[in-house]
């Protein structure tokens, strides 16, 4: 029972993250201004971090935590760079 | 017993990220959207990272988790502030 329950919860977490990804992608496509798209891309980076965290639990491999560190660094640099560019334009 | 806590944390973290995405798609203003995504995403990722660290439960993973949580909680308000400031002083 335990293993089955674990699989159901992890699959449900993947499903919720996938729905969140789809909603953020809709906002990227139809966002009125460029800043809405920047905010949505920041959310997409966070959703990717969530995907990788749940996937590292599924395949039982702790080395995937490094990817989360790198994505958190890169997404912050990208957001600040793009908004500074829009501010100075 | 620890499995229940771990699965609850992972489920709640994913649910908070889903709530952030719903707020991103439903609100009708840039500041409201940033209000939804910044805070809910930070909290959801905190719950997810604590859950995954409880699953592996080694010193290296806890150290990396601490680093990621500190970095997210330092940089998410900074990124939101930068976007809001670029919207406040826009010329285009």
Backbone of each chain as nested JSON, in Angstrom:
{
  "chains": [
    {"id": "A", "residues": [
      {"number": 1, "name": "UNK", "atoms": {"N": [0.836, -1.197, 0.0], "CA": [0.0, 0.0, 0.0], "C": [0.869, 1.244, 0.0]}},
      {"number": 2, "name": "UNK", "atoms": {"N": [1.99, 1.177, 0.744], "CA": [2.833, 2.348, 0.908], "C": [3.439, 2.811, -0.39]}},
      {"number": 3, "name": "UNK", "atoms": {"N": [3.956, 1.845, -1.178], "CA": [4.616, 2.203, -2.426], "C": [3.639, 2.763, -3.44]}},
      {"number": 4, "name": "UNK", "atoms": {"N": [2.448, 2.143, -3.494], "CA": [1.402, 2.62, -4.408], "C": [0.996, 4.05, -4.079]}},
      {"number": 5, "name": "UNK", "atoms": {"N": [0.799, 4.312, -2.791], "CA": [0.405, 5.653, -2.325], "C": [1.48, 6.679, -2.673]}},
      {"number": 6, "name": "UNK", "atoms": {"N": [2.741, 6.285, -2.485], "CA": [3.868, 7.168, -2.8], "C": [3.864, 7.527, -4.282]}},
      {"number": 7, "name": "UNK", "atoms": {"N": [3.642, 6.523, -5.139], "CA": [3.617, 6.788, -6.578], "C": [2.472, 7.708, -6.958]}},
      {"number": 8, "name": "UNK", "atoms": {"N": [1.321, 7.518, -6.329], "CA": [0.165, 8.359, -6.665], "C": [0.447, 9.809, -6.297]}},
      {"number": 9, "name": "UNK", "atoms": {"N": [1.028, 10.028, -5.098], "CA": [1.284, 11.41, -4.658], "C": [2.321, 12.071, -5.558]}},
      {"number": 10, "name": "UNK", "atoms": {"N": [3.38, 11.314, -5.926], "CA": [4.419, 11.92, -6.765], "C": [3.887, 12.229, -8.157]}},
      {"number": 11, "name": "UNK", "atoms": {"N": [3.044, 11.331, -8.704], "CA": [2.452, 11.598, -10.019], "C": [1.528, 12.811, -9.967]}},
      {"number": 12, "name": "UNK", "atoms": {"N": [0.818, 12.972, -8.856], "CA": [-0.069, 14.122, -8.71], "C": [0.737, 15.414, -8.615]}},
      {"number": 13, "name": "UNK", "atoms": {"N": [1.895, 15.349, -7.939], "CA": [2.753, 16.535, -7.871], "C": [3.259, 16.919, -9.255]}},
      {"number": 14, "name": "UNK", "atoms": {"N": [3.674, 15.886, -10.04], "CA": [4.091, 16.163, -11.423], "C": [2.956, 16.8, -12.218]}},
      {"number": 15, "name": "UNK", "atoms": {"N": [1.734, 16.304, -12.014], "CA": [0.601, 16.837, -12.77], "C": [0.343, 18.299, -12.417]}},
      {"number": 16, "name": "UNK", "atoms": {"N": [0.424, 18.619, -11.106], "CA": [0.188, 20.011, -10.711], "C": [1.267, 20.931, -11.265]}},
      {"number": 17, "name": "UNK", "atoms": {"N": [2.525, 20.464, -11.248], "CA": [3.593, 21.294, -11.794], "C": [3.429, 21.477, -13.297]}},
      {"number": 18, "name": "UNK", "atoms": {"N": [2.911, 20.426, -13.979], "CA": [2.712, 20.541, -15.427], "C": [1.603, 21.533, -15.748]}},
      {"number": 19, "name": "UNK", "atoms": {"N": [0.524, 21.525, -14.957], "CA": [-0.549, 22.509, -15.163], "C": [-0.028, 23.914, -14.916]}},
      {"number": 20, "name": "UNK", "atoms": {"N": [0.808, 24.077, -13.876], "CA": [1.388, 25.389, -13.596], "C": [2.27, 25.851, -14.749]}},
      {"number": 21, "name": "UNK", "atoms": {"N": [3.019, 24.902, -15.336], "CA": [3.861, 25.228, -16.491], "C": [3.014, 25.701, -17.664]}},
      {"number": 22, "name": "UNK", "atoms": {"N": [1.874, 25.017, -17.892], "CA": [1.008, 25.399, -19.008], "C": [0.426, 26.796, -18.791]}},
      {"number": 23, "name": "UNK", "atoms": {"N": [0.001, 27.1, -17.546], "CA": [-0.566, 28.415, -17.273], "C": [0.474, 29.513, -17.443]}},
      {"number": 24, "name": "UNK", "atoms": {"N": [1.699, 29.268, -16.967], "CA": [2.76, 30.26, -17.142], "C": [3.086, 30.45, -18.62]}},
      {"number": 25, "name": "UNK", "atoms": {"N": [3.008, 29.361, -19.399], "CA": [3.285, 29.481, -20.828], "C": [2.211, 30.291, -21.531]}},
      {"number": 26, "name": "UNK", "atoms": {"N": [0.95, 30.123, -21.085], "CA": [-0.118, 30.951, -21.659], "C": [0.153, 32.426, -21.381]}},
      {"number": 27, "name": "UNK", "atoms": {"N": [0.62, 32.736, -20.151], "CA": [0.922, 34.138, -19.821], "C": [2.105, 34.638, -20.64]}},
      {"number": 28, "name": "UNK", "atoms": {"N": [3.084, 33.77, -20.93], "CA": [4.205, 34.2, -21.768], "C": [3.721, 34.537, -23.168]}},
      {"number": 29, "name": "UNK", "atoms": {"N": [2.801, 33.711, -23.699], "CA": [2.353, 33.934, -25.075], "C": [1.525, 35.199, -25.184]}},
      {"number": 30, "name": "UNK", "atoms": {"N": [0.568, 35.411, -24.257], "CA": [-0.351, 36.523, -24.443], "C": [-0.11, 37.679, -23.486]}},
      {"number": 31, "name": "UNK", "atoms": {"N": [1.045, 37.717, -22.796], "CA": [1.284, 38.803, -21.863], "C": [1.265, 40.149, -22.549]}},
      {"number": 32, "name": "UNK", "atoms": {"N": [0.601, 41.161, -21.973], "CA": [0.488, 42.431, -22.696], "C": [1.83, 43.142, -22.846]}},
      {"number": 33, "name": "UNK", "atoms": {"N": [2.628, 43.188, -21.798], "CA": [3.904, 43.901, -21.868], "C": [5.057, 42.931, -21.694]}},
      {"number": 34, "name": "UNK", "atoms": {"N": [6.263, 43.453, -21.858], "CA": [7.442, 42.6, -21.71], "C": [7.669, 42.201, -20.254]}},
      {"number": 35, "name": "UNK", "atoms": {"N": [7.215, 43.04, -19.303], "CA": [7.458, 42.728, -17.889], "C": [6.625, 41.548, -17.413]}},
      {"number": 36, "name": "UNK", "atoms": {"N": [5.414, 41.42, -17.963], "CA": [4.624, 40.228, -17.651], "C": [5.349, 38.969, -18.105]}},
      {"number": 37, "name": "UNK", "atoms": {"N": [5.998, 39.06, -19.261], "CA": [6.718, 37.892, -19.762], "C": [7.935, 37.596, -18.895]}},
      {"number": 38, "name": "UNK", "atoms": {"N": [8.585, 38.659, -18.374], "CA": [9.736, 38.416, -17.491], "C": [9.291, 37.706, -16.217]}},
      {"number": 39, "name": "UNK", "atoms": {"N": [8.173, 38.167, -15.637], "CA": [7.659, 37.536, -14.419], "C": [7.278, 36.084, -14.69]}},
      {"number": 40, "name": "UNK", "atoms": {"N": [6.646, 35.838, -15.857], "CA": [6.251, 34.48, -16.191], "C": [7.467, 33.585, -16.417]}},
      {"number": 41, "name": "UNK", "atoms": {"N": [8.537, 34.139, -16.999], "CA": [9.743, 33.331, -17.206], "C": [10.421, 33.009, -15.878]}},
      {"number": 42, "name": "UNK", "atoms": {"N": [10.362, 33.952, -14.927], "CA": [10.881, 33.671, -13.586], "C": [10.106, 32.519, -12.949]}},
      {"number": 43, "name": "UNK", "atoms": {"N": [8.78, 32.537, -13.12], "CA": [7.965, 31.446, -12.585], "C": [8.286, 30.126, -13.278]}},
      {"number": 44, "name": "UNK", "atoms": {"N": [8.573, 30.175, -14.6], "CA": [8.919, 28.945, -15.323], "C": [10.218, 28.351, -14.782]}},
      {"number": 45, "name": "UNK", "atoms": {"N": [11.191, 29.215, -14.44], "CA": [12.431, 28.696, -13.847], "C": [12.15, 28.019, -12.507]}},
      {"number": 46, "name": "UNK", "atoms": {"N": [11.271, 28.621, -11.699], "CA": [10.939, 28.008, -10.409], "C": [10.216, 26.672, -10.595]}},
      {"number": 47, "name": "UNK", "atoms": {"N": [9.335, 26.605, -11.611], "CA": [8.612, 25.357, -11.867], "C": [9.587, 24.279, -12.321]}},
      {"number": 48, "name": "UNK", "atoms": {"N": [10.595, 24.676, -13.107], "CA": [11.61, 23.704, -13.528], "C": [12.388, 23.174, -12.326]}},
      {"number": 49, "name": "UNK", "atoms": {"N": [12.691, 24.074, -11.37], "CA": [13.35, 23.613, -10.149], "C": [12.481, 22.602, -9.4]}},
      {"number": 50, "name": "UNK", "atoms": {"N": [11.18, 22.868, -9.349], "CA": [10.281, 21.918, -8.702], "C": [10.235, 20.575, -9.405]}},
      {"number": 51, "name": "UNK", "atoms": {"N": [10.211, 20.621, -10.75], "CA": [10.241, 19.377, -11.53], "C": [11.481, 18.554, -11.194]}},
      {"number": 52, "name": "UNK", "atoms": {"N": [12.637, 19.216, -11.165], "CA": [13.878, 18.48, -10.944], "C": [13.925, 17.919, -9.519]}},
      {"number": 53, "name": "UNK", "atoms": {"N": [13.376, 18.674, -8.554], "CA": [13.351, 18.167, -7.179], "C": [12.478, 16.92, -7.058]}},
      {"number": 54, "name": "UNK", "atoms": {"N": [11.272, 16.96, -7.652], "CA": [10.399, 15.786, -7.57], "C": [11.009, 14.612, -8.344]}},
      {"number": 55, "name": "UNK", "atoms": {"N": [11.662, 14.909, -9.472], "CA": [12.266, 13.838, -10.267], "C": [13.43, 13.194, -9.525]}},
      {"number": 56, "name": "UNK", "atoms": {"N": [14.195, 13.991, -8.751], "CA": [15.291, 13.397, -7.987], "C": [14.75, 12.464, -6.904]}},
      {"number": 57, "name": "UNK", "atoms": {"N": [13.542, 12.734, -6.393], "CA": [12.936, 11.783, -5.454], "C": [12.501, 10.519, -6.189]}},
      {"number": 58, "name": "UNK", "atoms": {"N": [11.973, 10.678, -7.425], "CA": [11.457, 9.517, -8.158], "C": [12.58, 8.554, -8.511]}},
      {"number": 59, "name": "UNK", "atoms": {"N": [13.714, 9.082, -9.032], "CA": [14.781, 8.178, -9.443], "C": [15.814, 7.975, -8.348]}},
      {"number": 60, "name": "UNK", "atoms": {"N": [15.622, 8.564, -7.161], "CA": [16.46, 8.316, -5.983], "C": [17.934, 8.633, -6.243]}},
      {"number": 61, "name": "UNK", "atoms": {"N": [18.199, 9.852, -6.701], "CA": [19.573, 10.242, -7.037], "C": [19.791, 11.669, -6.523]}},
      {"number": 62, "name": "UNK", "atoms": {"N": [20.717, 11.809, -5.578], "CA": [20.872, 13.102, -4.899], "C": [21.703, 14.099, -5.683]}},
      {"number": 63, "name": "UNK", "atoms": {"N": [22.334, 13.654, -6.791], "CA": [23.214, 14.557, -7.525], "C": [22.419, 15.612, -8.275]}},
      {"number": 64, "name": "UNK", "atoms": {"N": [21.086, 15.383, -8.436], "CA": [20.263, 16.343, -9.17], "C": [20.056, 17.641, -8.402]}},
      {"number": 65, "name": "UNK", "atoms": {"N": [20.473, 17.685, -7.133], "CA": [20.313, 18.917, -6.364], "C": [21.188, 20.037, -6.906]}},
      {"number": 66, "name": "UNK", "atoms": {"N": [22.316, 19.7, -7.548], "CA": [23.211, 20.713, -8.093], "C": [22.54, 21.516, -9.202]}},
      {"number": 67, "name": "UNK", "atoms": {"N": [21.669, 20.834, -9.979], "CA": [20.973, 21.524, -11.074], "C": [20.083, 22.618, -10.502]}},
      {"number": 68, "name": "UNK", "atoms": {"N": [19.486, 22.344, -9.343], "CA": [18.608, 23.343, -8.719], "C": [19.41, 24.578, -8.316]}},
      {"number": 69, "name": "UNK", "atoms": {"N": [20.612, 24.361, -7.775], "CA": [21.464, 25.501, -7.403], "C": [21.772, 26.342, -8.628]}},
      {"number": 70, "name": "UNK", "atoms": {"N": [22.17, 25.69, -9.717], "CA": [22.558, 26.425, -10.928], "C": [21.37, 27.175, -11.507]}},
      {"number": 71, "name": "UNK", "atoms": {"N": [20.178, 26.546, -11.519], "CA": [19.012, 27.226, -12.094], "C": [18.626, 28.431, -11.25]}},
      {"number": 72, "name": "UNK", "atoms": {"N": [18.746, 28.319, -9.915], "CA": [18.397, 29.47, -9.07], "C": [19.356, 30.631, -9.308]}},
      {"number": 73, "name": "UNK", "atoms": {"N": [20.642, 30.336, -9.558], "CA": [21.589, 31.41, -9.875], "C": [21.269, 32.055, -11.227]}},
      {"number": 74, "name": "UNK", "atoms": {"N": [21.083, 31.218, -12.254], "CA": [20.921, 31.717, -13.622], "C": [19.647, 32.526, -13.769]}},
      {"number": 75, "name": "UNK", "atoms": {"N": [18.555, 32.07, -13.147], "CA": [17.271, 32.753, -13.355], "C": [17.298, 34.143, -12.725]}},
      {"number": 76, "name": "UNK", "atoms": {"N": [17.98, 34.279, -11.561], "CA": [18.07, 35.614, -10.946], "C": [18.872, 36.562, -11.822]}},
      {"number": 77, "name": "UNK", "atoms": {"N": [20.003, 36.08, -12.343], "CA": [20.827, 36.937, -13.212], "C": [20.029, 37.354, -14.448]}},
      {"number": 78, "name": "UNK", "atoms": {"N": [19.293, 36.414, -15.043], "CA": [18.529, 36.729, -16.246], "C": [17.438, 37.742, -15.996]}},
      {"number": 79, "name": "UNK", "atoms": {"N": [16.723, 37.576, -14.881], "CA": [15.634, 38.513, -14.575], "C": [16.164, 39.918, -14.351]}},
      {"number": 80, "name": "UNK", "atoms": {"N": [17.237, 40.046, -13.554], "CA": [17.774, 41.368, -13.26], "C": [18.368, 42.005, -14.512]}},
      {"number": 81, "name": "UNK", "atoms": {"N": [19.027, 41.221, -15.338], "CA": [19.625, 41.773, -16.553], "C": [18.553, 42.284, -17.497]}},
      {"number": 82, "name": "UNK", "atoms": {"N": [17.481, 41.496, -17.695], "CA": [16.451, 41.915, -18.632], "C": [15.687, 43.138, -18.134]}},
      {"number": 83, "name": "UNK", "atoms": {"N": [15.396, 43.188, -16.838], "CA": [14.646, 44.35, -16.343], "C": [15.522, 45.599, -16.326]}},
      {"number": 84, "name": "UNK", "atoms": {"N": [16.822, 45.457, -16.073], "CA": [17.711, 46.617, -16.14], "C": [17.826, 47.131, -17.567]}},
      {"number": 85, "name": "UNK", "atoms": {"N": [17.847, 46.191, -18.519], "CA": [17.872, 46.61, -19.926], "C": [16.619, 47.367, -20.291]}},
      {"number": 86, "name": "UNK", "atoms": {"N": [15.454, 46.885, -19.819], "CA": [14.207, 47.59, -20.132], "C": [14.134, 48.935, -19.443]}},
      {"number": 87, "name": "UNK", "atoms": {"N": [14.788, 49.038, -18.27], "CA": [14.751, 50.316, -17.559], "C": [15.598, 51.363, -18.267]}},
      {"number": 88, "name": "UNK", "atoms": {"N": [16.738, 50.956, -18.804], "CA": [17.652, 51.899, -19.419], "C": [17.378, 52.135, -20.888]}},
      {"number": 89, "name": "UNK", "atoms": {"N": [16.391, 51.434, -21.443], "CA": [16.158, 51.552, -22.881], "C": [15.52, 52.888, -23.208]}}
    ]},
    {"id": "B", "residues": [
      {"number": 1, "name": "UNK", "atoms": {"N": [6.559, 6.563, 8.791], "CA": [6.053, 7.812, 9.358], "C": [6.678, 9.015, 8.659]}},
      {"number": 2, "name": "UNK", "atoms": {"N": [8.02, 8.899, 8.414], "CA": [8.68, 10.022, 7.756], "C": [8.199, 10.162, 6.311]}},
      {"number": 3, "name": "UNK", "atoms": {"N": [7.716, 9.044, 5.726], "CA": [7.213, 9.109, 4.353], "C": [5.983, 9.998, 4.252]}},
      {"number": 4, "name": "UNK", "atoms": {"N": [5.14, 9.926, 5.282], "CA": [3.914, 10.743, 5.25], "C": [4.282, 12.227, 5.248]}},
      {"number": 5, "name": "UNK", "atoms": {"N": [5.225, 12.605, 6.141], "CA": [5.635, 14.009, 6.23], "C": [6.239, 14.468, 4.919]}},
      {"number": 6, "name": "UNK", "atoms": {"N": [7.104, 13.608, 4.371], "CA": [7.817, 13.943, 3.123], "C": [6.853, 14.128, 1.956]}},
      {"number": 7, "name": "UNK", "atoms": {"N": [5.909, 13.172, 1.836], "CA": [4.97, 13.282, 0.721], "C": [4.038, 14.48, 0.906]}},
      {"number": 8, "name": "UNK", "atoms": {"N": [3.68, 14.765, 2.154], "CA": [2.842, 15.942, 2.396], "C": [3.571, 17.221, 2.015]}},
      {"number": 9, "name": "UNK", "atoms": {"N": [4.868, 17.293, 2.362], "CA": [5.635, 18.499, 2.02], "C": [5.768, 18.658, 0.518]}},
      {"number": 10, "name": "UNK", "atoms": {"N": [6.045, 17.567, -0.199], "CA": [6.205, 17.657, -1.655], "C": [4.878, 18.041, -2.312]}},
      {"number": 11, "name": "UNK", "atoms": {"N": [3.779, 17.44, -1.815], "CA": [2.457, 17.753, -2.373], "C": [2.097, 19.224, -2.137]}},
      {"number": 12, "name": "UNK", "atoms": {"N": [2.347, 19.713, -0.914], "CA": [2.005, 21.106, -0.613], "C": [2.877, 22.078, -1.4]}},
      {"number": 13, "name": "UNK", "atoms": {"N": [4.15, 21.736, -1.589], "CA": [5.017, 22.599, -2.385], "C": [4.538, 22.723, -3.812]}},
      {"number": 14, "name": "UNK", "atoms": {"N": [4.181, 21.588, -4.419], "CA": [3.653, 21.634, -5.786], "C": [2.343, 22.394, -5.838]}},
      {"number": 15, "name": "UNK", "atoms": {"N": [1.506, 22.236, -4.803], "CA": [0.224, 22.945, -4.788], "C": [0.441, 24.449, -4.698]}},
      {"number": 16, "name": "UNK", "atoms": {"N": [1.456, 24.884, -3.914], "CA": [1.701, 26.325, -3.821], "C": [2.22, 26.878, -5.138]}},
      {"number": 17, "name": "UNK", "atoms": {"N": [3.039, 26.099, -5.845], "CA": [3.513, 26.577, -7.148], "C": [2.35, 26.649, -8.135]}},
      {"number": 18, "name": "UNK", "atoms": {"N": [1.413, 25.692, -8.04], "CA": [0.222, 25.753, -8.904], "C": [-0.622, 26.979, -8.577]}},
      {"number": 19, "name": "UNK", "atoms": {"N": [-0.73, 27.315, -7.287], "CA": [-1.489, 28.509, -6.888], "C": [-0.826, 29.764, -7.443]}},
      {"number": 20, "name": "UNK", "atoms": {"N": [0.518, 29.783, -7.453], "CA": [1.236, 30.923, -8.02], "C": [0.936, 31.062, -9.504]}},
      {"number": 21, "name": "UNK", "atoms": {"N": [0.881, 29.929, -10.228], "CA": [0.596, 30.001, -11.661], "C": [-0.83, 30.452, -11.913]}},
      {"number": 22, "name": "UNK", "atoms": {"N": [-1.769, 29.999, -11.062], "CA": [-3.16, 30.442, -11.228], "C": [-3.268, 31.944, -10.985]}},
      {"number": 23, "name": "UNK", "atoms": {"N": [-2.532, 32.429, -9.964], "CA": [-2.526, 33.865, -9.719], "C": [-1.917, 34.632, -10.868]}},
      {"number": 24, "name": "UNK", "atoms": {"N": [-0.872, 34.051, -11.484], "CA": [-0.249, 34.71, -12.638], "C": [-1.217, 34.825, -13.803]}},
      {"number": 25, "name": "UNK", "atoms": {"N": [-2.068, 33.822, -13.986], "CA": [-2.949, 33.854, -15.151], "C": [-4.247, 34.595, -14.855]}},
      {"number": 26, "name": "UNK", "atoms": {"N": [-4.653, 34.739, -13.582], "CA": [-5.959, 35.3, -13.274], "C": [-5.933, 36.78, -12.939]}},
      {"number": 27, "name": "UNK", "atoms": {"N": [-4.84, 37.268, -12.321], "CA": [-4.81, 38.68, -11.95], "C": [-4.657, 39.542, -13.198]}},
      {"number": 28, "name": "UNK", "atoms": {"N": [-5.06, 40.808, -13.074], "CA": [-5.111, 41.652, -14.259], "C": [-4.217, 42.871, -14.139]}},
      {"number": 29, "name": "UNK", "atoms": {"N": [-3.121, 42.767, -13.384], "CA": [-2.214, 43.891, -13.223], "C": [-0.826, 43.312, -13.004]}},
      {"number": 30, "name": "UNK", "atoms": {"N": [0.201, 44.054, -13.428], "CA": [1.567, 43.529, -13.29], "C": [1.946, 43.364, -11.822]}},
      {"number": 31, "name": "UNK", "atoms": {"N": [1.577, 44.341, -11.006], "CA": [1.967, 44.273, -9.59], "C": [1.234, 43.153, -8.875]}},
      {"number": 32, "name": "UNK", "atoms": {"N": [-0.04, 42.929, -9.228], "CA": [-0.766, 41.81, -8.634], "C": [-0.144, 40.487, -9.035]}},
      {"number": 33, "name": "UNK", "atoms": {"N": [0.286, 40.405, -10.29], "CA": [0.916, 39.157, -10.746], "C": [2.22, 38.903, -10.011]}},
      {"number": 34, "name": "UNK", "atoms": {"N": [3.007, 39.967, -9.812], "CA": [4.263, 39.76, -9.066], "C": [3.991, 39.406, -7.614]}},
      {"number": 35, "name": "UNK", "atoms": {"N": [2.923, 40.002, -7.053], "CA": [2.516, 39.658, -5.685], "C": [2.179, 38.177, -5.585]}},
      {"number": 36, "name": "UNK", "atoms": {"N": [1.521, 37.629, -6.622], "CA": [1.16, 36.215, -6.577], "C": [2.387, 35.33, -6.75]}},
      {"number": 37, "name": "UNK", "atoms": {"N": [3.212, 35.623, -7.762], "CA": [4.264, 34.653, -8.11], "C": [5.429, 34.674, -7.124]}},
      {"number": 38, "name": "UNK", "atoms": {"N": [5.849, 35.847, -6.664], "CA": [7.068, 35.901, -5.871], "C": [6.921, 35.151, -4.549]}},
      {"number": 39, "name": "UNK", "atoms": {"N": [5.861, 35.466, -3.808], "CA": [5.756, 34.899, -2.466], "C": [5.354, 33.438, -2.495]}},
      {"number": 40, "name": "UNK", "atoms": {"N": [4.349, 33.098, -3.318], "CA": [3.878, 31.713, -3.321], "C": [4.945, 30.764, -3.865]}},
      {"number": 41, "name": "UNK", "atoms": {"N": [5.708, 31.227, -4.859], "CA": [6.747, 30.363, -5.415], "C": [7.883, 30.143, -4.409]}},
      {"number": 42, "name": "UNK", "atoms": {"N": [8.258, 31.197, -3.683], "CA": [9.314, 31.032, -2.679], "C": [8.892, 30.029, -1.608]}},
      {"number": 43, "name": "UNK", "atoms": {"N": [7.64, 30.156, -1.138], "CA": [7.184, 29.252, -0.085], "C": [7.047, 27.82, -0.604]}},
      {"number": 44, "name": "UNK", "atoms": {"N": [6.529, 27.66, -1.832], "CA": [6.403, 26.319, -2.391], "C": [7.739, 25.644, -2.595]}},
      {"number": 45, "name": "UNK", "atoms": {"N": [8.727, 26.417, -3.057], "CA": [10.054, 25.825, -3.235], "C": [10.694, 25.497, -1.891]}},
      {"number": 46, "name": "UNK", "atoms": {"N": [10.418, 26.307, -0.852], "CA": [10.929, 25.977, 0.489], "C": [10.371, 24.633, 0.952]}},
      {"number": 47, "name": "UNK", "atoms": {"N": [9.058, 24.43, 0.784], "CA": [8.453, 23.162, 1.197], "C": [9.013, 21.99, 0.393]}},
      {"number": 48, "name": "UNK", "atoms": {"N": [9.155, 22.188, -0.935], "CA": [9.687, 21.109, -1.78], "C": [11.115, 20.75, -1.377]}},
      {"number": 49, "name": "UNK", "atoms": {"N": [11.935, 21.763, -1.102], "CA": [13.341, 21.494, -0.792], "C": [13.459, 20.801, 0.556]}},
      {"number": 50, "name": "UNK", "atoms": {"N": [12.623, 21.2, 1.538], "CA": [12.658, 20.507, 2.832], "C": [12.21, 19.054, 2.672]}},
      {"number": 51, "name": "UNK", "atoms": {"N": [11.198, 18.817, 1.835], "CA": [10.74, 17.448, 1.61], "C": [11.797, 16.58, 0.967]}},
      {"number": 52, "name": "UNK", "atoms": {"N": [12.454, 17.109, -0.066], "CA": [13.493, 16.321, -0.755], "C": [14.685, 16.079, 0.168]}},
      {"number": 53, "name": "UNK", "atoms": {"N": [15.039, 17.069, 1.002], "CA": [16.147, 16.878, 1.937], "C": [15.802, 15.836, 2.995]}},
      {"number": 54, "name": "UNK", "atoms": {"N": [14.534, 15.784, 3.422], "CA": [14.127, 14.726, 4.349], "C": [14.188, 13.358, 3.682]}},
      {"number": 55, "name": "UNK", "atoms": {"N": [13.946, 13.311, 2.368], "CA": [14.007, 12.029, 1.667], "C": [15.429, 11.496, 1.621]}},
      {"number": 56, "name": "UNK", "atoms": {"N": [16.405, 12.334, 1.245], "CA": [17.793, 11.86, 1.151], "C": [18.449, 11.831, 2.524]}},
      {"number": 57, "name": "UNK", "atoms": {"N": [18.334, 12.931, 3.306], "CA": [18.764, 12.987, 4.697], "C": [20.251, 12.702, 4.891]}},
      {"number": 58, "name": "UNK", "atoms": {"N": [21.086, 13.37, 4.074], "CA": [22.532, 13.336, 4.295], "C": [23.013, 14.773, 4.516]}},
      {"number": 59, "name": "UNK", "atoms": {"N": [24.227, 14.905, 5.036], "CA": [24.733, 16.224, 5.376], "C": [24.932, 17.108, 4.162]}},
      {"number": 60, "name": "UNK", "atoms": {"N": [25.428, 16.521, 3.072], "CA": [25.664, 17.302, 1.861], "C": [24.361, 17.859, 1.302]}},
      {"number": 61, "name": "UNK", "atoms": {"N": [23.338, 17.021, 1.295], "CA": [22.061, 17.467, 0.737], "C": [21.454, 18.553, 1.615]}},
      {"number": 62, "name": "UNK", "atoms": {"N": [21.587, 18.44, 2.936], "CA": [21.049, 19.495, 3.806], "C": [21.791, 20.802, 3.604]}},
      {"number": 63, "name": "UNK", "atoms": {"N": [23.135, 20.707, 3.389], "CA": [23.916, 21.933, 3.169], "C": [23.509, 22.614, 1.865]}},
      {"number": 64, "name": "UNK", "atoms": {"N": [23.363, 21.796, 0.795], "CA": [22.923, 22.363, -0.484], "C": [21.521, 22.947, -0.372]}},
      {"number": 65, "name": "UNK", "atoms": {"N": [20.658, 22.27, 0.375], "CA": [19.292, 22.776, 0.539], "C": [19.294, 24.105, 1.271]}},
      {"number": 66, "name": "UNK", "atoms": {"N": [20.136, 24.213, 2.294], "CA": [20.238, 25.485, 3.022], "C": [20.723, 26.599, 2.107]}},
      {"number": 67, "name": "UNK", "atoms": {"N": [21.736, 26.268, 1.27], "CA": [22.242, 27.274, 0.33], "C": [21.152, 27.727, -0.638]}},
      {"number": 68, "name": "UNK", "atoms": {"N": [20.415, 26.757, -1.195], "CA": [19.39, 27.114, -2.181], "C": [18.289, 27.949, -1.535]}},
      {"number": 69, "name": "UNK", "atoms": {"N": [17.879, 27.58, -0.319], "CA": [16.792, 28.318, 0.337], "C": [17.236, 29.738, 0.659]}},
      {"number": 70, "name": "UNK", "atoms": {"N": [18.458, 29.895, 1.184], "CA": [18.954, 31.244, 1.483], "C": [19.044, 32.066, 0.211]}},
      {"number": 71, "name": "UNK", "atoms": {"N": [19.511, 31.444, -0.877], "CA": [19.651, 32.198, -2.117], "C": [18.298, 32.591, -2.687]}},
      {"number": 72, "name": "UNK", "atoms": {"N": [17.332, 31.667, -2.64], "CA": [15.999, 32.005, -3.172], "C": [15.368, 33.123, -2.362]}},
      {"number": 73, "name": "UNK", "atoms": {"N": [15.487, 33.034, -1.006], "CA": [14.851, 34.063, -0.194], "C": [15.597, 35.389, -0.243]}},
      {"number": 74, "name": "UNK", "atoms": {"N": [16.867, 35.381, -0.682], "CA": [17.545, 36.659, -0.903], "C": [17.195, 37.258, -2.251]}},
      {"number": 75, "name": "UNK", "atoms": {"N": [17.063, 36.43, -3.289], "CA": [17.004, 36.961, -4.638], "C": [15.6, 37.126, -5.187]}},
      {"number": 76, "name": "UNK", "atoms": {"N": [14.6, 36.407, -4.686], "CA": [13.249, 36.574, -5.232], "C": [12.691, 37.978, -4.98]}},
      {"number": 77, "name": "UNK", "atoms": {"N": [12.838, 38.566, -3.779], "CA": [12.403, 39.964, -3.62], "C": [13.221, 40.936, -4.45]}},
      {"number": 78, "name": "UNK", "atoms": {"N": [14.513, 40.641, -4.623], "CA": [15.346, 41.539, -5.431], "C": [14.902, 41.537, -6.883]}},
      {"number": 79, "name": "UNK", "atoms": {"N": [14.589, 40.366, -7.416], "CA": [14.149, 40.285, -8.807], "C": [12.812, 40.997, -8.986]}},
      {"number": 80, "name": "UNK", "atoms": {"N": [11.881, 40.789, -8.027], "CA": [10.585, 41.452, -8.126], "C": [10.738, 42.964, -8.012]}},
      {"number": 81, "name": "UNK", "atoms": {"N": [11.634, 43.402, -7.13], "CA": [11.871, 44.841, -6.984], "C": [12.457, 45.426, -8.266]}},
      {"number": 82, "name": "UNK", "atoms": {"N": [13.346, 44.685, -8.906], "CA": [13.964, 45.172, -10.14], "C": [12.92, 45.315, -11.252]}},
      {"number": 83, "name": "UNK", "atoms": {"N": [12.032, 44.304, -11.371], "CA": [10.995, 44.37, -12.404], "C": [10.029, 45.509, -12.117]}},
      {"number": 84, "name": "UNK", "atoms": {"N": [9.659, 45.671, -10.842], "CA": [8.724, 46.741, -10.496], "C": [9.344, 48.113, -10.734]}},
      {"number": 85, "name": "UNK", "atoms": {"N": [10.643, 48.244, -10.44], "CA": [11.297, 49.532, -10.659], "C": [11.412, 49.837, -12.144]}},
      {"number": 86, "name": "UNK", "atoms": {"N": [11.662, 48.823, -12.966], "CA": [11.719, 49.063, -14.403], "C": [10.34, 49.417, -14.951]}},
      {"number": 87, "name": "UNK", "atoms": {"N": [9.266, 48.926, -14.302], "CA": [7.927, 49.326, -14.745], "C": [7.582, 50.733, -14.266]}},
      {"number": 88, "name": "UNK", "atoms": {"N": [8.114, 51.093, -13.096], "CA": [7.803, 52.417, -12.531], "C": [8.457, 53.534, -13.329]}},
      {"number": 89, "name": "UNK", "atoms": {"N": [9.676, 53.301, -13.802], "CA": [10.429, 54.343, -14.488], "C": [10.524, 54.088, -15.977]}},
      {"number": 90, "name": "UNK", "atoms": {"N": [9.455, 53.541, -16.56], "CA": [9.578, 53.157, -17.96], "C": [9.411, 54.375, -18.87]}},
      {"number": 91, "name": "UNK", "atoms": {"N": [10.061, 54.269, -19.983], "CA": [9.924, 55.317, -20.987], "C": [9.309, 54.788, -22.275]}},
      {"number": 92, "name": "UNK", "atoms": {"N": [9.368, 53.502, -22.508], "CA": [8.847, 52.991, -23.763], "C": [7.377, 52.611, -23.638]}}
    ]}
  ]
}
